[in-house]
Amino acid sequence: MIAATCLALNVYFEARSEPMIAQFAVAQVTMNRVASEKYPDNVCDVVWQKKQFSWTHDGKSDKPKEAKAWEVAQWVAKVVLADEDRTLAVVPHDTLHYHADYVSPYWVSQCEKVGTIGRHIFYRRKI
C-alpha cells in the first residue's frame, strides 16, 4: 500500500464526518508520528501500528463506503504529503495524539492538551 492511501484511510476512518480543518489535523498528527523517533518512519507503518488507531483493529471493513468522504480524505492526504516543510500545519509538530471527545483513553494523563478541533482533542507528551 502506498503512503497516500494509508494516510487517506486514516483521515477517512478517523475524521470523515469532521470539518476539513480537523481532517487536516488528523493527517498532520499521523505525519508528526512519522517524523518522530518514537514511531515508525513511514506512513503505512504508523497507521497500521498495533492498536494506535481504533479503526485498524475494530473488525470492520477497511474499505471506504462513502464516495465523497473518500475523495476528500484522498485530497487531504495528497495536500499534507506534498507539504514537506509542514507549513500548513494546524497542530504543532509535537502533537502526536488525539481522541474523540466522547472517549477517555488511558494514556491521557501522560499528555498535555494542545487544543480541540471539531470533536477531536489533540495532545503532546508531557515533558
N, C-alpha and C positions, 0 to 999 in steps of 0.2 A: 504494500500500500504506500502511496506517496504522501509526503508531508501535508500537502494542501487538502487531501481527502481526510486524513486523520484530524487535522485542525478543524475542518468544516464539520465533521461528525461531532466533535466535541462541542462546538458552538451550537449546532443543531440540537443535540440532546440535552445540553446544559441550559440553553438560554433562548430557544427559538421563539418563545412567547414574550420575551422581554424587549424593551426598547433597544434600538440599534446600538446606543452607547454601552448598554450592558453586554450585548453580544461582543462588541469590541473588547470590553474589559475581560470577559471570559477568555477570548482568544489571546489577549496580552498576558494574562496570568499563565496560560499554557506556554507561551514563548518565554516568559520570565523564568519558568522552570527549566526550559531547555538551556537557557543561559546560566543557570545556577549550577554550582558544583555538587549540590545535594541531590540532583535529579539526573536522569539520563540525558544525553546530549543530542537527541533528535526528537522531533515532534511525535512520531508514532510511538516510540518507546515511552515518552512521557504520558501520552494519552492512555496507552494500554497498560501502564504500570499497575500492578495489582492493587485493587481497592482504592485508587486515587479519585476516580470519577464514578459515581454511582451507576450510571447507565452502562458501563462496561462490564458489570457483573450482576445485572438485575434479572437475567434470564430471558429478557425480551429481545425481540428482533433488533438488530443494529442497522436496519435498512430504513432510511428516511421515507416517510409516507406522505408528508405534506410538501408538495412540489414547490410552492412559493417560498416557504420557510427554508427549504433545502437550497434553493437558488440564492437566497440572502446569505445563508451560512457559508456557502461557497465563495460568494463575493467578499464577505468579511475576512475569511481565511486568506484569500488572494491579496487583499489590501494589507493585512497585517504581515504576511510573509514578505511582501515587497518593501515594507517599511523597515529595512535592515538597521537603520540608525535609531529606530523606535521613537521617532519624533512625533508620531501621532498618538503616543501613549495617553490613555485616560486614567490609568492607575500607575503608581510609582513602580520602578523597576524591581524593587524588593518585595512587591506584593506577590506572594506565592500561594495563597489560599483564599478560598471563598466558600460560602454555602448559602443556600436559600434561606430566607428569613423565617421559614416555618420549621426548620430543623435546628437542633442544638448538638453539634458534633463534640465528641470527647476532647478533641485537640484544641478547642477554642481558648482554653485557659493559658495555653503556651504562646498565644499570639496577641498582637496589638491591632486593634481595629483601624483600618485605613479610611473606610467610608462605605456608604451604601449606594448602589446604583440599581435601580429597579427593585427587584425582590432579592437581590444578592448582596451579601455583606462581605467585604474584602478585608484581608488581613496580611500583615507581615509577621515574621517570627519576632518574639521579644528578644532583646539583646541580653 
